[in-house]
Amino acid sequence: MANRSRSCARWAVGEPRLRTVFRDGAVWVVDKPAGLPTQSPRGGGDNLYDRARAEAPYVGLHHRLDTGASGLVLFVVDPAANRAIAAAFRDHRIERTYHAIAWGSVRAGVWDRPVDGKRAHTDVEVVGEARGLTALILRPRTCLLYTSDAAD
């Protein structure tokens, strides 16, 4: 994780070049910096998806990270692979893991509350606590990651 954090620091949001973590004939994994939207925001503007489409003839996108989040985004670059990968996301066969730092003390367990009227179920593992912060591993089991009111 520390290695990826250092690489993000060298890549500014305004820089158009994508940081490829992995690429083969079917998928392309890109390191999204914090501050860059995954998709075009309302009213347009720079975003990861448009940058990817400028570099590949076909780009499929099946998940997003919030603008403020950094992390890995999986693009599909082969139309023949797109249906299978879409089904894997739909059927929750693709596991997502988030590393997070939270203010205060957070309990391990399950966060299971609606977000915008949709079910959000997240498994929470506490990795450690120090100086008023809690290091977490979050594993969402639904399409949405529940993050607010973590300490309640």
N, C-alpha and C positions, 0 to 999 in steps of 0.2 A: 504494500500500500504506500509506503513512504517513497518508493521509487516512482510510482505513478504521480504522486503529488509533486515531486520535483519536475517531472516532465510537463505537467500542466503549467507550472510557474513560468516556463520558457515560452509558452504559447499564448499570446495575447488574444483577447476576444476579437479585436478588430482585424487580426491577421486572417486572410482568406484561406490559407493552406490548411488542409485537414491533416490531423495526426492519426495515421493508420496504426492500429495495434495488431490487426490480423486481416488478411484478405486472401481469398481463394476464388475459384470460379463461381461459387454460389453466394457467399456472404462477405461482408466488409464490416469490420468492427472499428469504430472511430472514437477517439477520446474527445468528448465534448467539454469545453471549458465552462466554468460558471459564468453566467452573464449572457451567454449566447442561447437564444431560443432554439429548440429542436426544430420547430416548424415556424412558418411565417406568422408573426404576431398580427393582431388586427391592425389594419392600416399599412401592412407590409413592413419590410425591413430585413436586415441581414439575419440569416438563420442557417443551421447546420444542414437541413434537408436540401435547400437550394444550392449550397456549396457542393454537396455530394452530387446532385443532379448535373452540375456543371463539369464534373469529372468522370461521370460514367453514363453510358447510353441508357441504362435502365437502373432505377433505384426504387426499391420497395421499402416502406417504413411501417413497422408494426408496433412500436412502443415509443414513448417519449420520456424525457427527463425535464423537470421544471427548469425554467430559465436560470434560476439561481443555483441549480445543482450542477456539479461536474460529475463525469462518469462515462461509462462506455455505452455507445448506442450501436445496435445491430441493424445494418442495412442489408437487404437482399439485392444482389446484382445479377441474378439469373432468373428470368421470368418463369422458367420451368421449375425452379425450386420454391418460388413464391407461395404456391398453394399449400405445400407441405409445411412451410414455416409459419404461414398464417394459421393453419390448423393447430400447430404446436402451441402457439401463443393462445389461441382461443380455448384450447383444452387444458391449459395450464401445465403443459409438459416442459416448458422452458422455465427454469428456476432463475429468479433474480435475487441478488444479494446486495444490500447497501451497507456501507460502513458509515457511521454517523457519530458525531459528538453532540451531546445535549447538555444544556445548563442544568445543574442541580442533580439530584439523585433520581434515577429511573429504575422501576422494578422490571425484572424479566417477566415474560409471560406472553399474553396475547392481547393485542390491541384490536378490538372488534367493534367498530362503530360505523355508521353511515357517513359518507362524504358526498355532499351534493345529492342526497337521496339514493346513493348507490352503496352497496355493501363494500366495506374495506376491512380486510382481515390481515393482520401483520403479526408474525411471530417475532418476538423480541428477545435477544440474548445480550446480557450485560457482559462486556469483556473486561471492564475495569473502571475504577473511579479514582479521581485525584483532583485536588484543587477546585472542588465545586463543579467538576465536569464528569460526565459519564460517557464512556466509549461503548457503542452499541453495534450489534450486527442485526439488521432488519431483513426479514424474508417475507415479502408480501405473498399471500396465497390467492389474492384476487387481482384484478387489473389496477386497483388503486392502492396506494401506500398511505396508510393512516399515520399521521405524524403529530397532529396537534394535541394539546393537553396530555402529553406523554406521562407526566408525573402524577396524574390524578388516579 
